[in-house]
Amino acid sequence: MLALRLTRAARPAVQLRRLLVTAASAGTGFLLLCALGHALADPDPSSSSVSRLAWCAAPLVATVHFAVAVARTDPGARPRPGLSAVGLGPARLMAISAATTALSCALGSVLALLVFLHLRGDLTGMPFDGAATDFLAAGRPLPLPATPTLLALVPLSASATVAVALRPREPGAGTGRAARSYGRFGAYRRTAVRESFGAYGRFGRQLGAARGRRTAVTTPQQEGAAGGPQDGPGNGPGSVAGDPPATAHTPPSGLPWGIAVLAVGLAVEALTSRTGGGAPGGRPAALLGLALTAAGLALAGPGLTHLCGRLLQTVRPGALRLLGGRILMTEATRIGRPLGVVCAVLSAAYAMASVQDGPEASPGPLVTLGVLLVTGCTVATLLTAAVEARQARAGTTAALRRLGAPAATLRGAAALRAGALLALFGPLTLAVAELSAWPLAR
């Protein structure tokens, strides 16, 4: 009931994103039911019913990915002060997000079932003069265990993935051993230097350490008078010598793995092209190479975004380039992963479209629906991740405006980030698409 109340009281933008999740779930559920109908109409084990069901994995993954992105931007499940006192801690909010996602996806599955039954003629007469009955299995009863199982795939997968993605984590989960170490008597210690036995109680040791800490803390005026650095990492006002830097933009670690997986995928496609024969759907190795290529682009997305932000700040950057580059480096993981997925989907769609050229190889309605569903979900996930990034840097934007930064500068930094990402990922997507399409077309 609490999930229903939070769903009803959300803002129109949040409701629109949830309705998009419902539409994506309805499309995926309809494709799953069409695969079941094709299997009922042609029960031959050697038919393409299994491959049709396997092709539904891509829309399923895209729908789940989009549902997780929408759950991350849901303000109703965001931890706020005072909620833990009324029993709404992080675990309860995670459960509410999972329940809300399950409700949205379940509504989509019900809509898919109603549309499928309407096209079969079970609710009213047969529409469209009985066209496309090869995947509807009109006149045959639907198996009772299989239909709810297929329709429950999207709600269960989406809610479970949201629960795993939004699970409560320990505050020190991402810190190293040196940052979590404690000194004697439970005193917090930042350094990893071990003390010898009896060193803590040695006369004058703690007094000298305290004097050293007092002299290490300086004010900006003292730093300016001494000619010391004022804007370096770990040298800000109130910092202590030996502390870790306040903003350490560590690059994501997925770029080498993404390049390696991308190279393996292109190599598998090149080796498969030598055998030749048949469409890519009849060559599992070609599909495996295409999947590895797409996975390589998705893995390399955060690292490429971080690299793009670093390149923006090279060669004496101004305030605009510095602001745009730092934001790209900070949001590399949040923006780079869905951007890599979009590039992977576009390159795979281009490769498959180049293979199926010709008037006799026109795609059917189900293929068109699947392509539109996967492309729409990935683009919507990227836009939702951009909304999440904007919410995450709302405090920084407000601070810049209080300091007098004009709105034109912030808009210029946003346009500069978009242009830099397009200049890097656009040619990369075209190059990978051409390299993927050339072996498959042979």
QUILIN-V753227 format. One record per helix or strand. SS is the DSSP state (A for helix, B for strand). FROM is the first residue (numbers start at 0). LEN is the number of residues. Records with the same first field share a line. If there is no record, write none. Layout:
SS: FROM-LEN / FROM-LEN
This chain:
A: 1-7 / 11-30 / 48-24 / 74-3 / 83-3 / 89-31 / 126-4 / 143-22 / 176-4 / 183-3 / 204-12 / 219-7 / 254-21 / 279-3 / 283-29 / 318-12 / 331-24 / 358-3 / 364-28 / 393-9 / 406-34
B: 181-1 / 187-1
